[in-house]
Amino acid sequence: MKYTVYQINLSDEQNDVFEIREMYLDTTFRPSADKIVASRNLYQKVCMIEAVDLEHVFEIGNIGPDEIKRFKPMHSISVGDVVVDEFGVANFVDSFGFTPVDFFEEEIVS
């Protein structure tokens, strides 16, 4: 199955804006579906990964093999990142496992 990965990679200018930085920190250190959705406009589509399931996406995104089609610079897959399967089902990487989230690709600004 193909999965699309979305991450927040703040620019220097965005990082200097307190509210934006706090939204980002909420998604990585205090993640919840509500906080992910509230920060949705900060996410960018960074890659596509072919994998068996979400755990496999996480593995490939962290240790390889490099079966990643990159669209933008990315970091290893971590808490707060959003993974959308080819059917549009979205989950975010939670502190433990994955949590479903209403996060639709057509609403994302790439």
LUMDREN-630305 format. One record per atom (N, C-alpha, C): residue number from 0; residue in three letters; z, x, y. Coordinates in Angstrom, 2 decimals, padded with zeros to 5 digits. Layout:
N
  num  residu        w        u        v
  NUM     Ala        Z        X        Y
...
end
This chain:
110
  num  residu        w        u        v
    0     Met   000.00   000.84  -001.17
    0     Met   000.00   000.00   000.00
    0     Met   000.00   000.89   001.24
    1     Lys  -000.62   000.41   002.30
    1     Lys  -000.64   001.16   003.56
    1     Lys   000.47   000.65   004.47
    2     Tyr   001.17   001.58   005.08
    2     Tyr   002.25   001.28   006.01
    2     Tyr   001.97   001.96   007.34
    3     Thr   002.23   001.25   008.42
    3     Thr   002.10   001.82   009.75
    3     Thr   003.50   002.10   010.29
    4     Val   003.67   003.28   010.85
    4     Val   004.98   003.71   011.35
    4     Val   004.96   003.73   012.87
    5     Tyr   005.98   003.16   013.47
    5     Tyr   006.16   003.13   014.91
    5     Tyr   007.43   003.89   015.26
    6     Gln   007.33   004.73   016.28
    6     Gln   008.47   005.51   016.74
    6     Gln   008.55   005.49   018.26
    7     Ile   009.74   005.81   018.75
    7     Ile   009.92   005.99   020.19
    7     Ile   009.93   007.48   020.46
    8     Asn   009.03   007.92   021.31
    8     Asn   008.97   009.31   021.76
    8     Asn   008.93   009.26   023.29
    9     Leu   010.08   009.35   023.91
    9     Leu   010.16   009.21   025.36
    9     Leu   009.53   010.39   026.09
   10     Ser   008.82   010.08   027.16
   10     Ser   008.32   011.12   028.05
   10     Ser   009.50   011.63   028.87
   11     Asp   009.30   012.75   029.56
   11     Asp   010.36   013.28   030.42
   11     Asp   010.74   012.26   031.49
   12     Glu   009.74   011.57   032.04
   12     Glu   010.00   010.57   033.08
   12     Glu   010.82   009.40   032.52
   13     Gln   010.46   008.93   031.32
   13     Gln   011.20   007.83   030.71
   13     Gln   012.63   008.26   030.39
   14     Asn   012.79   009.47   029.93
   14     Asn   014.11   009.97   029.57
   14     Asn   015.02   010.07   030.78
   15     Asp   014.45   010.20   031.98
   15     Asp   015.24   010.27   033.21
   15     Asp   015.70   008.90   033.70
   16     Val   015.18   007.83   033.13
   16     Val   015.56   006.47   033.53
   16     Val   016.69   006.01   032.62
   17     Phe   017.86   005.81   033.18
   17     Phe   019.06   005.49   032.41
   17     Phe   018.85   004.32   031.46
   18     Glu   018.27   003.22   031.93
   18     Glu   018.11   002.02   031.11
   18     Glu   017.20   002.27   029.91
   19     Ile   016.14   003.03   030.13
   19     Ile   015.21   003.33   029.03
   19     Ile   015.89   004.25   028.01
   20     Arg   016.58   005.26   028.50
   20     Arg   017.28   006.18   027.60
   20     Arg   018.32   005.43   026.78
   21     Glu   019.03   004.50   027.39
   21     Glu   020.04   003.72   026.68
   21     Glu   019.41   002.81   025.61
   22     Met   018.25   002.23   025.94
   22     Met   017.54   001.41   024.94
   22     Met   017.17   002.27   023.74
   23     Tyr   016.67   003.46   024.00
   23     Tyr   016.31   004.37   022.91
   23     Tyr   017.55   004.73   022.09
   24     Leu   018.64   005.10   022.74
   24     Leu   019.86   005.46   022.03
   24     Leu   020.40   004.31   021.20
   25     Asp   020.26   003.09   021.71
   25     Asp   020.68   001.91   020.94
   25     Asp   019.90   001.80   019.63
   26     Thr   018.62   002.13   019.65
   26     Thr   017.82   001.99   018.43
   26     Thr   018.13   003.07   017.41
   27     Thr   018.62   004.22   017.85
   27     Thr   018.88   005.31   016.91
   27     Thr   020.34   005.44   016.50
   28     Phe   021.26   005.15   017.41
   28     Phe   022.68   005.33   017.08
   28     Phe   023.43   004.04   016.86
   29     Arg   022.88   002.93   017.35
   29     Arg   023.53   001.62   017.18
   29     Arg   022.45   000.59   016.80
   30     Pro   021.69   000.87   015.72
   30     Pro   020.53   000.03   015.43
   30     Pro   020.90  -001.38   014.97
   31     Ser   020.10  -002.33   015.41
   31     Ser   020.16  -003.71   014.94
   31     Ser   018.79  -004.30   015.20
   32     Ala   018.48  -005.39   014.51
   32     Ala   017.17  -006.03   014.71
   32     Ala   017.00  -006.43   016.17
   33     Asp   018.05  -006.96   016.79
   33     Asp   017.96  -007.38   018.19
   33     Asp   017.65  -006.20   019.12
   34     Lys   018.26  -005.06   018.87
   34     Lys   018.03  -003.89   019.72
   34     Lys   016.63  -003.31   019.51
   35     Ile   016.14  -003.39   018.28
   35     Ile   014.78  -002.92   018.01
   35     Ile   013.78  -003.79   018.75
   36     Val   013.95  -005.11   018.65
   36     Val   013.04  -006.04   019.33
   36     Val   013.12  -005.86   020.84
   37     Ala   014.32  -005.67   021.38
   37     Ala   014.47  -005.50   022.83
   37     Ala   013.78  -004.23   023.32
   38     Ser   013.63  -003.24   022.45
   38     Ser   012.99  -001.97   022.82
   38     Ser   011.54  -001.89   022.35
   39     Arg   011.01  -002.98   021.89
   39     Arg   009.68  -003.01   021.26
   39     Arg   008.60  -002.34   022.11
   40     Asn   008.65  -002.52   023.43
   40     Asn   007.59  -001.95   024.28
   40     Asn   007.68  -000.42   024.38
   41     Leu   008.75   000.20   023.89
   41     Leu   008.86   001.66   023.90
   41     Leu   008.21   002.30   022.67
   42     Tyr   007.99   001.50   021.64
   42     Tyr   007.44   002.03   020.39
   42     Tyr   005.95   002.29   020.49
   43     Gln   005.51   003.32   019.78
   43     Gln   004.09   003.66   019.68
   43     Gln   003.73   003.81   018.21
   44     Lys   002.53   003.39   017.88
   44     Lys   002.03   003.59   016.52
   44     Lys   001.74   005.08   016.36
   45     Val   002.42   005.74   015.42
   45     Val   002.27   007.18   015.28
   45     Val   001.52   007.61   014.03
   46     Cys   001.57   006.78   012.97
   46     Cys   000.88   007.19   011.76
   46     Cys   000.71   006.05   010.79
   47     Met  -000.10   006.32   009.77
   47     Met  -000.24   005.42   008.64
   47     Met   000.04   006.25   007.39
   48     Ile   000.79   005.65   006.47
   48     Ile   001.17   006.33   005.24
   48     Ile   000.83   005.42   004.06
   49     Glu   000.18   005.98   003.07
   49     Glu  -000.03   005.25   001.82
   49     Glu   001.13   005.57   000.91
   50     Ala   001.83   004.51   000.47
   50     Ala   003.03   004.70  -000.33
   50     Ala   003.24   003.51  -001.26
   51     Val   004.14   003.68  -002.21
   51     Val   004.47   002.63  -003.18
   51     Val   005.37   001.57  -002.56
   52     Asp   006.35   002.01  -001.75
   52     Asp   007.31   001.10  -001.13
   52     Asp   007.94   001.80   000.07
   53     Leu   008.90   001.12   000.70
   53     Leu   009.54   001.67   001.90
   53     Leu   010.25   003.00   001.63
   54     Glu   010.92   003.10   000.50
   54     Glu   011.61   004.36   000.17
   54     Glu   010.61   005.50   000.05
   55     His   009.44   005.21  -000.49
   55     His   008.40   006.22  -000.63
   55     His   007.86   006.62   000.74
   56     Val   007.72   005.64   001.65
   56     Val   007.32   005.94   003.03
   56     Val   008.32   006.91   003.65
   57     Phe   009.59   006.63   003.48
   57     Phe   010.64   007.49   004.03
   57     Phe   010.53   008.91   003.45
   58     Glu   010.33   009.00   002.14
   58     Glu   010.20   010.30   001.49
   58     Glu   009.00   011.08   002.03
   59     Ile   007.84   010.43   002.07
   59     Ile   006.64   011.10   002.57
   59     Ile   006.82   011.52   004.03
   60     Gly   007.44   010.63   004.83
   60     Gly   007.64   010.91   006.24
   60     Gly   008.66   012.00   006.53
   61     Asn   009.38   012.42   005.50
   61     Asn   010.40   013.45   005.69
   61     Asn   010.14   014.74   004.92
   62     Ile   009.59   014.62   003.70
   62     Ile   009.41   015.85   002.90
   62     Ile   008.01   016.00   002.34
   63     Gly   007.13   015.05   002.60
   63     Gly   005.76   015.14   002.11
   63     Gly   005.63   014.56   000.72
   64     Pro   004.54   014.67   000.07
   64     Pro   003.39   015.45   000.48
   64     Pro   002.73   014.84   001.72
   65     Asp   001.91   015.63   002.36
   65     Asp   001.34   015.20   003.62
   65     Asp   000.20   014.20   003.42
   66     Glu   000.56   012.97   003.06
   66     Glu  -000.40   011.87   002.91
   66     Glu  -000.33   011.00   004.16
   67     Ile  -000.25   011.64   005.29
   67     Ile  -000.02   010.94   006.54
   67     Ile  -001.26   011.01   007.42
   68     Lys  -001.74   009.86   007.86
   68     Lys  -002.82   009.83   008.83
   68     Lys  -002.16   009.67   010.19
   69     Arg  -002.15   010.72   010.96
   69     Arg  -001.43   010.74   012.25
   69     Arg  -002.31   010.21   013.38
   70     Phe  -001.70   009.39   014.24
   70     Phe  -002.38   008.88   015.42
   70     Phe  -001.86   009.55   016.69
   71     Lys  -000.58   009.93   016.67
   71     Lys   000.09   010.56   017.81
   71     Lys   001.13   011.53   017.24
   72     Pro   001.64   012.42   018.09
   72     Pro   002.73   013.29   017.61
   72     Pro   003.89   012.44   017.12
   73     Met   004.53   012.90   016.06
   73     Met   005.64   012.14   015.48
   73     Met   006.73   013.09   015.01
   74     His   007.91   012.53   014.82
   74     His   009.01   013.27   014.22
   74     His   009.21   012.71   012.81
   75     Ser   010.06   013.32   012.03
   75     Ser   010.32   012.80   010.69
   75     Ser   010.85   011.38   010.81
   76     Ile   010.58   010.58   009.80
   76     Ile   011.00   009.18   009.84
   76     Ile   012.53   009.12   009.78
   77     Ser   013.11   008.37   010.73
   77     Ser   014.56   008.32   010.82
   77     Ser   015.03   006.96   011.34
   78     Val   016.34   006.84   011.47
   78     Val   016.95   005.58   011.91
   78     Val   016.30   005.10   013.21
   79     Gly   015.97   003.81   013.22
   79     Gly   015.37   003.19   014.39
   79     Gly   013.87   003.10   014.33
   80     Asp   013.22   003.88   013.46
   80     Asp   011.77   003.79   013.33
   80     Asp   011.42   002.47   012.64
   81     Val   010.24   001.95   012.94
   81     Val   009.79   000.69   012.37
   81     Val   008.60   000.96   011.45
   82     Val   008.65   000.34   010.27
   82     Val   007.59   000.47   009.29
   82     Val   007.02  -000.91   009.02
   83     Val   005.70  -001.06   009.19
   83     Val   005.03  -002.35   009.01
   83     Val   004.04  -002.21   007.86
   84     Asp   004.16  -003.11   006.87
   84     Asp   003.23  -003.04   005.74
   84     Asp   001.91  -003.70   006.10
   85     Glu   000.94  -003.62   005.21
   85     Glu  -000.40  -004.13   005.49
   85     Glu  -000.47  -005.65   005.60
   86     Phe   000.63  -006.34   005.27
   86     Phe   000.71  -007.79   005.43
   86     Phe   001.42  -008.19   006.72
   87     Gly   001.83  -007.20   007.51
   87     Gly   002.51  -007.46   008.77
   87     Gly   004.01  -007.62   008.65
   88     Val   004.57  -007.33   007.47
   88     Val   006.02  -007.41   007.28
   88     Val   006.64  -006.14   007.82
   89     Ala   007.56  -006.30   008.77
   89     Ala   008.17  -005.16   009.44
   89     Ala   009.63  -004.98   009.03
   90     Asn   010.00  -003.72   008.88
   90     Asn   011.39  -003.33   008.62
   90     Asn   011.69  -002.12   009.48
   91     Phe   012.94  -002.01   009.92
   91     Phe   013.32  -000.78   010.60
   91     Phe   014.22   000.04   009.70
   92     Val   014.16   001.35   009.90
   92     Val   015.02   002.25   009.15
   92     Val   016.43   002.08   009.71
   93     Asp   017.32   001.59   008.87
   93     Asp   018.70   001.36   009.27
   93     Asp   019.55   002.56   008.85
   94     Ser   020.82   002.53   009.19
   94     Ser   021.71   003.63   008.81
   94     Ser   021.72   003.83   007.30
   95     Phe   021.60   002.74   006.56
   95     Phe   021.48   002.77   005.10
   95     Phe   020.39   001.80   004.72
   96     Gly   019.27   002.30   004.27
   96     Gly   018.18   001.43   003.83
   96     Gly   017.32   000.92   004.97
   97     Phe   016.77  -000.27   004.75
   97     Phe   015.83  -000.88   005.68
   97     Phe   016.28  -002.30   005.98
   98     Thr   016.00  -002.76   007.21
   98     Thr   016.37  -004.11   007.63
   98     Thr   015.14  -004.80   008.20
   99     Pro   014.85  -006.04   007.74
   99     Pro   013.70  -006.77   008.30
   99     Pro   013.87  -007.00   009.80
  100     Val   012.74  -007.02   010.50
  100     Val   012.77  -007.24   011.94
  100     Val   011.48  -007.96   012.34
  101     Asp   011.57  -008.87   013.31
  101     Asp   010.39  -009.54   013.85
  101     Asp   009.75  -008.59   014.87
  102     Phe   008.78  -007.88   014.41
  102     Phe   008.17  -006.80   015.19
  102     Phe   006.69  -006.81   014.85
  103     Phe   005.89  -007.47   015.65
  103     Phe   004.50  -007.69   015.29
  103     Phe   003.58  -006.69   015.95
  104     Glu   002.68  -006.14   015.18
  104     Glu   001.78  -005.08   015.63
  104     Glu   000.99  -005.48   016.85
  105     Glu   000.53  -006.73   016.91
  105     Glu  -000.28  -007.14   018.06
  105     Glu   000.50  -007.20   019.36
  106     Glu   001.82  -007.13   019.29
  106     Glu   002.65  -007.15   020.49
  106     Glu   002.97  -005.74   020.98
  107     Ile   002.51  -004.74   020.25
  107     Ile   002.84  -003.37   020.57
  107     Ile   001.79  -002.80   021.52
  108     Val   002.23  -002.07   022.51
  108     Val   001.34  -001.35   023.39
  108     Val   001.19   000.06   022.84
  109     Ser  -000.01   000.42   022.41
  109     Ser  -000.22   001.74   021.80
  109     Ser  -000.70   002.73   022.84
end
